[in-house]
């Protein structure tokens, strides 16, 4: 059993991933800037998985207590949130799920990040942490339907091989999900941007698409 914290865990993606990992027997902490919102999300998780070990509170509490820290904040809160948590996170494994993007009249649009990607920005802000990029392509709504298997591939990018291996094993605790090694952290910019394309496809086809890499 791992202790997993979700920084900004009250949003759809954080909630969905937390549900899946709680279902697989891990201790989950829902972090937020608001204790009230964290408590609401904890209650939602326990409705779906009454026997789960789920806690909630401020982001910093989760960062201090967890073995794995998922960053699932909105893109515009990414920099400031991580800057404020650097000391609490220290040298832990951080999984960045953030996609730098905005929505306009034409739908989702990727935005540039000076560091190259959200994950690379996290690496710059958290110099001691083992930063891993992944889980971008799992649909938030489907993640929350924990009575149904979650299908798709998760591409994991990281420079730290040990951390990458651990996160790939963690990903495959989600039923029917396969983890694939996507190389170094610099490749995270491609996986983040691919998410924007999938959202555009979803918008056009009124679908909930994911990815499956064939031939591997």
N, C-alpha and C positions, 0 to 999 in steps of 0.2 A: 504493500500500500504506500502510495506517495502522498505527500502534502502539496497540494496545488493551489496557488492563489491566482485570482484573476483581477488584474488592475483595470478598473473600469468595467467590472464584470456585470454591471446591470443592463448593458446593451444587449441586443439580440444575439450577436456572435458569442460574446462572453457567456451569456446565460446558456446558450445551446451547448457549447463545449463543456461548461461546468456540469450540465445535466448528464452528458455522456460519460464524463470521467467519474462522476459520483456513482452512476449506475454500475461502472466497472469496479467499484470498491475502493476508490481513493477518497481521501479527506479533502474537501473542497472549501476554499475561503473566497467569498464574494467581496471584493474590495470596491469602494466608492468614495467620492468626496462627501457623500451624505449617508449617515448611519441609517436613516429612515429608508432610503432607496435600497440599501444593501439588505435590510431586514425584509423588505417586500420581495426581493428576488430570492432570498433564502426560503421564504414561505412558498413561493412558486415552485422552487425545486423540490421541496419536501412534499408538495401535493403530488408531483410526478413520481417521486422516489422516496416514500416515507421512511425507509430504513437507512437512507443515505446519511453520511457524516458530513454535514454542511454547516458552515459558520459564515458570519458576515461582520463587516465593520469598515473602518477607514483603510484606504489603500496601504498606508504605511504598516499597519498591523499585518496584513497579508504578506507584504514584502519581507518582513522580519521573520515570520514563522514558516514560510513555505520552502520546499525543496525545488519546485519548479514555479516560475512566475510567468504567467501569460499576460501580455500587454494587449488589451482590447479596447483602448480608449479611442474616441474620435480622432481623426488625423490632426485637427487643429489644436488638440490638447496634448499631443504626443511629446513635443519638446519640453514643455514646462512640467508635465507630470513626471517624466523620467529625471529631469534635472533635480526635482525635489526629493526623489526617492533613491538617488545614487548611493548614499551612505547606508540606507537600510537594506538595499539589494546586495551590496558588496560584491562577492565573487560567485554568486549563485547563477543557475541556469535561467536565462530569460528567453522566452519564446515570443517574438514580435509578430503579431497577426495584423498589424495596422496597414491599411492601404491609403497612400496619399491621393486623395481624389475629392472632387466636388460634384454636385449635381446642378446642371443648368437646364435650359429649355430643351436641349437635345439629349438629355440623360446624363449618365455618369461620364466624367472626364478626369483623366489622370493629371496630377499636378507634379511639378518637378520639386525635388528635394536637393539641397546643396550637397549633402553627403552622398547622394546617389539613390538612396532608398530609405524607407523608414527604419529598416533593420540596421543599415549602416549608420544612420543617425543615432540609433540606440547604442551601437557599439562605441561611438564617439562620446556619448554622454555617460556611459557606464563602463569606463575603461577596465575595471576589475572583473566585470561579469562575463559569463560565457554566453554570448548572444546567438540565438538560433532564429531563423526565419521559417515560417510554415503555417499551415492550416488555413490559408487564404481562400481556398476554393471549395470549402464545405459550406453549403447553404445554411444560413442561420435558422430559417424556419424548419428545414428538414432535420437539423441537429436537435431541435426541441421536441421532435416526435420520437421520443425514446422507445416507444413500443415497436418501432420499425427499424430494421437494419439500415445503417448509413453507408451508401455505396460511393466509391470514388478513391482516387489516389491523393495522397498528401505529399507534396514535394518539400523536402527539408534542406535548407541551405545553412551552412555554418563553416567557420574556419577551425573550430575546436572539434576534433574528431570524436572525443569521448562524449562530449555534450550532444553532438549530433546523433550518435548511436543511441543514447538514452532517450532522446526525444522521438526518434523513429520507433523505438519499442513502445513508448507511451502512446504514440499515434495509433498503433495497431491494437491497442486495447479497445478501440472503437470498432464494434462488430462490422466486418466486411471491408474495413478501410485498409489500404495498403500504403506503406510509407516508402518513398523513393528518395535516394540521395541525389540532391540537385547541385552538388558541388559547394564551392565557397560562398561566403556571405555576399560577395559582390554580385552573385547571380540572383539575389533576392529582388533586385529591381525588376527583373523580368517576370517573376512570379507575382509580384505586387501588381504590375501593369496588366498581366493576363486576367486578373480578377476584374478589372474594369471592362475588359472585352467580354467576359462571361456575363457581367451584369447588363451590358448592352444587348447581348444575345437574348438574355432573359426578358428584357424589355420588348424586343421585337417579336419574340415567339410566345410571350406570356408563359415562360417556362421557369424551371429551377434547375439550371444546368450545373454540372460539375465537370471534372476531367478524369480520364482514364488513359494512361499511357500504354500503348500496345507494343508488342515485340520485346517486352522486358520480362 
